[in-house]
Amino acid sequence: MPIAKCKKILLHLVLLAVLLPCIAARANEITVYTSYEEDEAAAFLAAMQRDLPDLKVHLLRLSTGDLHARMLAEAANPRHDVIWGWAVTNMVDPRILDMLEPYQPKGIDKVPARFRADDDRWFATTGYMAAFCVNNEVLARKNLPMPSSWEDLLNPAFKGEVVMPNPASSGTGYLQIASILQMKGEEQGWEYLQQLDNNIAQYIKSGSRPCNSASVGEFAVGASFALRAIKNIHEGYPITMVIPAEGAGNELEATGLMKSSRNKEAAKRFIDWTLSDAAVKEYYIWKEIVTVSGGTMPESFRQAGLPEDIGSVMVDMDFSWSAANRDRILQGWQQKLER
């Protein structure tokens, strides 16, 4: 073989040897978008790293509405490989579904059919439901009654004492609005929301912050979600979790593979892990709604007031309706109520 040709081949081999570690690193790196709460996502990722130490995950966490806006803005050139723990109501937007690739992960049979797409573009392992965080000390200091329902929050005594999530940015906020409209019907639902607005001090961007604000005594009632209430009670805040007597609006959190993923094998490994025994164990620690069997409800959840049969207090949500009417409902809310 000519010396020049040998040198050329040797040069190619040297370059390949230099580049292989970088290529391998990139092949084991993925970008994941999520709306899981920061502490939940951190716990899940820590468990994933114990099982898949070679897989590097770059995580972007945004509130549900903000993530929806970002994905649509990036639709022509998506920046991520996996959408993880995101509201089904947003996932079933046809514009979002068009970005997803059907995939059946290992263990998908553990997820009941009603919690996954017929065409395998998404599946939901977890969910959350509405609850009030009520500060016991504020109630006592201001001689306010303990509310047990959405209707109770119309009491003029609660004027300026209630905070809620902004439904335009928060998935919790949107499920609260959507559940009220579904339970009461749109005409009566909007009438109720306008009456409730008289007592609202703030509409807050995050679904957890209304609970946190009530927990530290800034307001009497924070309309939030059950898991945040449970965690804050466990941390010693003087609050009571109240599940609305009318029923708790709820949302499922779904996962899907992006068509545009540049690292699909790594992305699939991550998605497979989300159905592993280790992942399911973490879900039962952190989530009030878990669709996958294999765990038990923590005692702290029961002590905080979460019923064993959470299905008995959940509103039977029409997620397709919530998705199809989302833009119209949010536009109506912004016109009527946003400040």
Secondary structure, DSSP 4 states (H G I P E B T S, - for coil): --HHHHHHHHHHHHHHHHHHHHHHHHHTEEEEEE-S-HHHHHHHHHHHHHH-TT-EEEEEE--HHHHHHHHHHTTTS---SEEEEEEHHHHTSHHHHTTEE----TTGGGS-GGGB-TTSS-EEEEEEEEEEEEEHHHHHHHTPPPP-STGGGGSGGGTT-EEEE-TTT-HHHHHHHHHHHHHH-HHHHHHHHHHHHTTEEEEESSSSHHHHHHHTTS-SEEEEEHHHHHHHHHTT-SEEEE--TT-B-EEEEEEEEETT-S-HHHHHHHHHHTTSHHHHHHHHHH-SEE-SSS----HHHHHHT--S-GGGGB----HHHHHHTHHHHHHHHHHHT--
